[in-house]
Amino acid sequence: MSRGIACEFQRLFGQVNELKRQGGRVGQVLELQSGQRRLYYLISKEKSYQKPTYWTVWEALLDLREKLLTANVLKLAIPRLACGRDGLDWRIIRNMLEALFRFTGIEILVCSWNPRGPTEHRTVDCFFYQTSGCKRGVLCPFRHERFGTKRP
């Protein structure tokens, strides 16, 4: 718990002794209570400097699914698991999540950390909207804003 999301988890929620008491091995999920919330700690590698494999992430996600179904949890917020410093491909992890949680009724919200804070999705102004009017409307990937007013 010395790097990445694990370090942030420890800083925000503490309870490291409770996690150690539960033990756990690679491929398992540890569970904590924090008020009304349940916190799940996925173990995908033995040491912080190691890299997880798709297999260890798959095993941890299987265990997570069982714990969520047993606890009747219907909503889950997660970071981009095993991506970033761990180096796994998010598209593969996302496919794992879709396959494992399909037909479970569990809604998953994937959160990305932005050190600069939240930003608007469309951050670049649309050239055509500013000049002659954009014909793409809401399908345009660029921001439609003129003098502080927003339009689709």
C-alpha atoms as a printed R data frame, in Angstrom:
    type eleno elety resid chain resno       x       y       z
1   ATOM     1    CA   MET     A     1   0.000   0.000   0.000
2   ATOM     2    CA   SER     A     2   2.789   2.400  -0.800
3   ATOM     3    CA   ARG     A     3   1.979   3.575  -4.345
4   ATOM     4    CA   GLY     A     4  -0.868   4.551  -6.626
5   ATOM     5    CA   ILE     A     5  -4.497   4.080  -5.689
6   ATOM     6    CA   ALA     A     6  -3.574   1.861  -2.732
7   ATOM     7    CA   CYS     A     7  -1.680   4.752  -1.137
8   ATOM     8    CA   GLU     A     8  -4.652   7.071  -1.702
9   ATOM     9    CA   PHE     A     9  -6.986   4.407  -0.275
10  ATOM    10    CA   GLN     A    10  -4.857   4.226   2.875
11  ATOM    11    CA   ARG     A    11  -4.726   8.020   3.223
12  ATOM    12    CA   LEU     A    12  -8.491   8.478   2.830
13  ATOM    13    CA   PHE     A    13  -9.838   5.494   4.741
14  ATOM    14    CA   GLY     A    14  -7.028   4.199   6.967
15  ATOM    15    CA   GLN     A    15  -7.958   0.885   8.601
16  ATOM    16    CA   VAL     A    16  -4.745  -0.749   7.393
17  ATOM    17    CA   ASN     A    17  -4.685  -2.966  10.498
18  ATOM    18    CA   GLU     A    18  -8.146  -4.283   9.600
19  ATOM    19    CA   LEU     A    19  -6.964  -5.117   6.081
20  ATOM    20    CA   LYS     A    20  -3.902  -6.905   7.497
21  ATOM    21    CA   ARG     A    21  -6.124  -8.791   9.953
22  ATOM    22    CA   GLN     A    22  -8.219 -10.099   7.060
23  ATOM    23    CA   GLY     A    23  -5.092 -11.416   5.390
24  ATOM    24    CA   GLY     A    24  -5.815 -12.111   1.787
25  ATOM    25    CA   ARG     A    25  -3.778 -13.288  -1.138
26  ATOM    26    CA   VAL     A    26  -3.371 -12.233  -4.750
27  ATOM    27    CA   GLY     A    27  -6.693 -12.595  -6.547
28  ATOM    28    CA   GLN     A    28  -8.816 -11.893  -3.478
29  ATOM    29    CA   VAL     A    29 -10.813  -8.879  -2.331
30  ATOM    30    CA   LEU     A    30 -10.780  -7.459   1.195
31  ATOM    31    CA   GLU     A    31 -13.782  -5.564   2.537
32  ATOM    32    CA   LEU     A    32 -14.076  -2.600   4.909
33  ATOM    33    CA   GLN     A    33 -17.032  -0.658   6.293
34  ATOM    34    CA   SER     A    34 -16.841   3.148   6.326
35  ATOM    35    CA   GLY     A    35 -20.125   4.524   7.598
36  ATOM    36    CA   GLN     A    36 -22.826   3.467   5.134
37  ATOM    37    CA   ARG     A    37 -20.260   2.567   2.466
38  ATOM    38    CA   ARG     A    38 -18.552  -0.700   1.745
39  ATOM    39    CA   LEU     A    39 -14.979  -0.409   0.536
40  ATOM    40    CA   TYR     A    40 -13.422  -3.191  -1.499
41  ATOM    41    CA   TYR     A    41  -9.660  -3.601  -1.773
42  ATOM    42    CA   LEU     A    42  -8.606  -5.756  -4.729
43  ATOM    43    CA   ILE     A    43  -5.303  -7.584  -4.390
44  ATOM    44    CA   SER     A    44  -3.816  -7.986  -7.859
45  ATOM    45    CA   LYS     A    45  -0.123  -8.282  -6.921
46  ATOM    46    CA   GLU     A    46   1.970  -9.254  -3.929
47  ATOM    47    CA   LYS     A    47   4.277  -6.224  -3.690
48  ATOM    48    CA   SER     A    48   3.695  -2.606  -4.721
49  ATOM    49    CA   TYR     A    49   6.663  -2.630  -7.109
50  ATOM    50    CA   GLN     A    50   5.389  -5.702  -8.974
51  ATOM    51    CA   LYS     A    51   3.076  -5.622 -11.975
52  ATOM    52    CA   PRO     A    52  -0.280  -7.398 -11.964
53  ATOM    53    CA   THR     A    53  -1.263  -9.804 -14.710
54  ATOM    54    CA   TYR     A    54  -4.592 -10.032 -16.491
55  ATOM    55    CA   TRP     A    55  -5.084 -13.359 -14.745
56  ATOM    56    CA   THR     A    56  -4.669 -11.925 -11.210
57  ATOM    57    CA   VAL     A    57  -6.989  -9.019 -12.069
58  ATOM    58    CA   TRP     A    58  -9.545 -11.517 -13.457
59  ATOM    59    CA   GLU     A    59  -9.387 -13.557 -10.233
60  ATOM    60    CA   ALA     A    60  -9.834 -10.428  -8.094
61  ATOM    61    CA   LEU     A    61 -12.784  -9.283 -10.217
62  ATOM    62    CA   LEU     A    62 -14.403 -12.724  -9.864
63  ATOM    63    CA   ASP     A    63 -14.073 -12.469  -6.091
64  ATOM    64    CA   LEU     A    64 -15.399  -8.897  -6.176
65  ATOM    65    CA   ARG     A    65 -18.466  -9.990  -8.152
66  ATOM    66    CA   GLU     A    66 -19.240 -12.710  -5.612
67  ATOM    67    CA   LYS     A    67 -18.878 -10.298  -2.683
68  ATOM    68    CA   LEU     A    68 -21.098  -7.687  -4.359
69  ATOM    69    CA   LEU     A    69 -23.806 -10.218  -5.184
70  ATOM    70    CA   THR     A    70 -23.700 -11.687  -1.663
71  ATOM    71    CA   ALA     A    71 -23.990  -8.214  -0.098
72  ATOM    72    CA   ASN     A    72 -26.706  -7.208  -2.606
73  ATOM    73    CA   VAL     A    73 -24.654  -4.191  -3.750
74  ATOM    74    CA   LEU     A    74 -26.138  -2.665  -6.900
75  ATOM    75    CA   LYS     A    75 -23.790   0.296  -7.508
76  ATOM    76    CA   LEU     A    76 -20.008   0.300  -7.659
77  ATOM    77    CA   ALA     A    77 -17.544   3.142  -8.320
78  ATOM    78    CA   ILE     A    78 -14.032   2.088  -9.323
79  ATOM    79    CA   PRO     A    79 -10.867   3.615 -10.768
80  ATOM    80    CA   ARG     A    80  -9.318   2.307 -13.986
81  ATOM    81    CA   LEU     A    81  -8.065  -0.871 -12.348
82  ATOM    82    CA   ALA     A    82  -4.477  -2.023 -13.045
83  ATOM    83    CA   CYS     A    83  -3.926   0.738 -15.601
84  ATOM    84    CA   GLY     A    84  -1.654   3.728 -15.262
85  ATOM    85    CA   ARG     A    85   1.475   2.706 -13.336
86  ATOM    86    CA   ASP     A    86   0.571  -0.968 -13.502
87  ATOM    87    CA   GLY     A    87   0.609  -0.789 -17.299
88  ATOM    88    CA   LEU     A    88  -2.307  -3.033 -18.244
89  ATOM    89    CA   ASP     A    89  -4.546  -2.105 -21.174
90  ATOM    90    CA   TRP     A    90  -7.793  -0.459 -20.021
91  ATOM    91    CA   ARG     A    91  -9.704  -1.870 -23.007
92  ATOM    92    CA   ILE     A    92  -8.974  -5.416 -21.851
93  ATOM    93    CA   ILE     A    93  -9.864  -4.634 -18.217
94  ATOM    94    CA   ARG     A    94 -13.104  -2.963 -19.377
95  ATOM    95    CA   ASN     A    95 -13.987  -6.068 -21.400
96  ATOM    96    CA   MET     A    96 -13.378  -8.199 -18.300
97  ATOM    97    CA   LEU     A    97 -15.736  -5.979 -16.291
98  ATOM    98    CA   GLU     A    98 -18.395  -6.143 -19.005
99  ATOM    99    CA   ALA     A    99 -18.168  -9.931 -19.240
100 ATOM   100    CA   LEU     A   100 -18.168 -10.566 -15.491
101 ATOM   101    CA   PHE     A   101 -20.889  -8.094 -14.525
102 ATOM   102    CA   ARG     A   102 -23.250  -8.596 -17.474
103 ATOM   103    CA   PHE     A   103 -26.736  -9.594 -16.285
104 ATOM   104    CA   THR     A   104 -25.884  -9.014 -12.605
105 ATOM   105    CA   GLY     A   105 -27.809  -5.754 -12.308
106 ATOM   106    CA   ILE     A   106 -24.734  -4.048 -10.844
107 ATOM   107    CA   GLU     A   107 -24.138  -0.533 -12.181
108 ATOM   108    CA   ILE     A   108 -20.438   0.353 -12.475
109 ATOM   109    CA   LEU     A   109 -19.106   3.907 -12.603
110 ATOM   110    CA   VAL     A   110 -15.474   4.146 -13.726
111 ATOM   111    CA   CYS     A   111 -13.667   7.207 -12.368
112 ATOM   112    CA   SER     A   112 -10.452   8.702 -13.694
113 ATOM   113    CA   TRP     A   113  -8.199  10.790 -11.494
114 ATOM   114    CA   ASN     A   114  -7.315  14.239 -12.819
115 ATOM   115    CA   PRO     A   115  -4.682  16.129 -10.781
116 ATOM   116    CA   ARG     A   116  -5.935  19.453 -12.196
117 ATOM   117    CA   GLY     A   117  -9.499  18.869 -11.019
118 ATOM   118    CA   PRO     A   118 -12.649  18.282 -13.062
119 ATOM   119    CA   THR     A   119 -12.747  19.603 -16.616
120 ATOM   120    CA   GLU     A   120 -15.546  19.974 -19.091
121 ATOM   121    CA   HIS     A   121 -15.715  17.129 -21.614
122 ATOM   122    CA   ARG     A   122 -15.544  19.463 -24.612
123 ATOM   123    CA   THR     A   123 -12.545  21.678 -23.973
124 ATOM   124    CA   VAL     A   124 -11.778  22.999 -27.480
125 ATOM   125    CA   ASP     A   125 -14.006  25.612 -29.135
126 ATOM   126    CA   CYS     A   126 -15.730  24.633 -32.385
127 ATOM   127    CA   PHE     A   127 -14.394  26.766 -35.250
128 ATOM   128    CA   PHE     A   128 -17.570  26.418 -37.308
129 ATOM   129    CA   TYR     A   129 -19.864  27.353 -34.425
130 ATOM   130    CA   GLN     A   130 -17.867  30.540 -33.862
131 ATOM   131    CA   THR     A   131 -17.943  31.538 -37.552
132 ATOM   132    CA   SER     A   132 -20.828  30.247 -39.657
133 ATOM   133    CA   GLY     A   133 -22.632  27.795 -37.385
134 ATOM   134    CA   CYS     A   134 -21.914  24.127 -36.815
135 ATOM   135    CA   LYS     A   135 -24.152  21.644 -38.611
136 ATOM   136    CA   ARG     A   136 -23.237  18.729 -36.322
137 ATOM   137    CA   GLY     A   137 -25.037  20.106 -33.256
138 ATOM   138    CA   VAL     A   138 -24.872  17.792 -30.221
139 ATOM   139    CA   LEU     A   139 -22.773  15.291 -32.196
140 ATOM   140    CA   CYS     A   140 -19.938  17.802 -32.508
141 ATOM   141    CA   PRO     A   141 -16.964  16.802 -30.313
142 ATOM   142    CA   PHE     A   142 -16.029  20.462 -29.760
143 ATOM   143    CA   ARG     A   143 -17.442  23.069 -27.376
144 ATOM   144    CA   HIS     A   144 -20.256  25.335 -28.569
145 ATOM   145    CA   GLU     A   145 -19.987  28.470 -26.492
146 ATOM   146    CA   ARG     A   146 -20.302  32.108 -27.397
147 ATOM   147    CA   PHE     A   147 -19.851  34.921 -24.901
148 ATOM   148    CA   GLY     A   148 -20.399  32.663 -21.892
149 ATOM   149    CA   THR     A   149 -23.605  31.019 -23.131
150 ATOM   150    CA   LYS     A   150 -23.668  27.331 -23.961
151 ATOM   151    CA   ARG     A   151 -25.648  25.744 -26.778
152 ATOM   152    CA   PRO     A   152 -25.731  22.168 -28.097
